[in-house]
Amino acid sequence: MPIAHIRGVNINYEIFGDAADHSLPWLAFVTGGRRGYGEFISLATKLATKGCRVLLHDRRNTGASDVLIAGDDGEEEIWADDLVLLLKQLNATPAFIGGTSSGARMSMLVYLRHPEAVRALILARITGGAFAAGRLPNMYYGQFIKAANEGGMTAVCATEQYQERITANAGNRARLMAMDPKEYIRVMEHWLSIFLKGPRAPVMGLTDAQLRSIMVPALIVPGNDNTHASVNGHAAAKLIPGAELFELPIKDQDVPLLPFSDWAPHEPALAKKFVEFMRRVVNPALVAA
């Protein structure tokens, strides 16, 4: 896969689609959690067959990209800035920016920090509410701070998530083992403190005022588990001016988290809607199908 060098980090990415019709701007679509982009390959392939150019990438500290536990900004803010630099390297701005879960939050941060780089937003499985706020801080940061406190960087490297990143990019083990555990803990606690700031709903970390300040078209697809309850998507759609709501024929399930693969049967509908939305943004005279 291609590798881009962004602010001292090697970022793994892939482009889908080489259509002759480039009337649509690029779509950068970002996965949730700390997962690599592999779960979106099927959807990106469907979008490419409809004339889209789709950029998927592994954010720093995820997938096959380099791990670098450093930075004064929050981790999601760092990801947002990285993506804009990657898009600029590809001469792909302004672009449609979107994703699911933390990828959706990051997409909104891209707009808030770099509005000139964003043509429109496609936001799915929006995260918010008390359940997510109680679960995610430990998932993203707490468990690794605990590991570093108890066993240093050897224990951090032994965790399931870091094992995945080391398997995908062998150099990540050396980068992690070279860190002073105290510095690792300091950065992770700093990122955790930023993650815990701000409101919990409807979008974790973003205020209602920030959502109302989004002045580009937005398409919102609500989620259907406890971390991504549909109420969050509905509420965000009401706050973001002119946002369009697209609801899949699914019901909320009382489970902590559903994998994106559960939405596989709905990928044709998602691809169709995404492209229809993008074409209307590019040409407002078009009427929704």
Steps between C-alpha positions, in 0.01 A plus 500: 500500500615861449662675793488877565746673730295736718665699780757232576258207472454248220129485418365194320227580246318370194302666221198333346365608163660637187188606318522706183225720642663702775206735547473384861755623753688242703341323797726431798322247722638416844429197715417503869680403817867434444443255212673496163311591187446141384136489609416768242658336195174339391306827522780697331501251213125547452542878502783479248278312254264800514771746399638604838862531600518378858794550731536255788788534743627368829525788744825525695492249786259276307524228239827480309596865555776599740437532871605833647375573851569872509325831449347790689168485314250224562546181303194562284614855425839361395323253271294780348810705417677192358210426267494852360873483428455162330215636286714798402785270399251324271365831366162383627359803683231605554368150558200326642604389848324230695516191710341298775523543878835664586545549125183708497620707796834548329324610180321776688831607653648519150229750411538698822879523460528513119166608349665587168591132452143368537237490225242313710474248784372141503455392863394151609458328835541817704635440850344660806317450826576363845573145388768604252645750747533226759656246264734675261748680729630170635487333161708772335732603781438362849590137434831598339592743780436216743717261296787750486478565873508128581744366242654781299512501123532121486152474650366766261638309201338180631146644491273375224467836326873569489569144391279570198698816420833322539385216274390751236818710533794322662685827562235603750643269765840670491337843509293406804781325686720807453252711697543583865189352667460820700483705179255253348278531806528880498386528137222246539371673814513832312302355210255345745445836671419659163271213406307545826443872444184636350149361474405134485202531265394504231860492374776427748735794539313744274271773628161583355650833389772321306245279330290805408811663353537232230415681178559230241245239390486199729354153458438310825441125534403408860650196667317227685691383808554642849821681404342641183134526597279638226388786727847653461474509121151647514606771745812590299291526184277756673797708615708507181337753268332336202627151588339214313401187691526158334362214705573139419226238562656401832401522864704590806642195675577480870863401451818698577632508144412352163782450248474692175486161326143468630413775254635300204149425363437877492817599315325522159245741649773700672704523179197611302406765756855630542541548124157658461582741785841583354358569156238734644765688695706542184193590294220638721264498205480122521195364678536211744418169335 
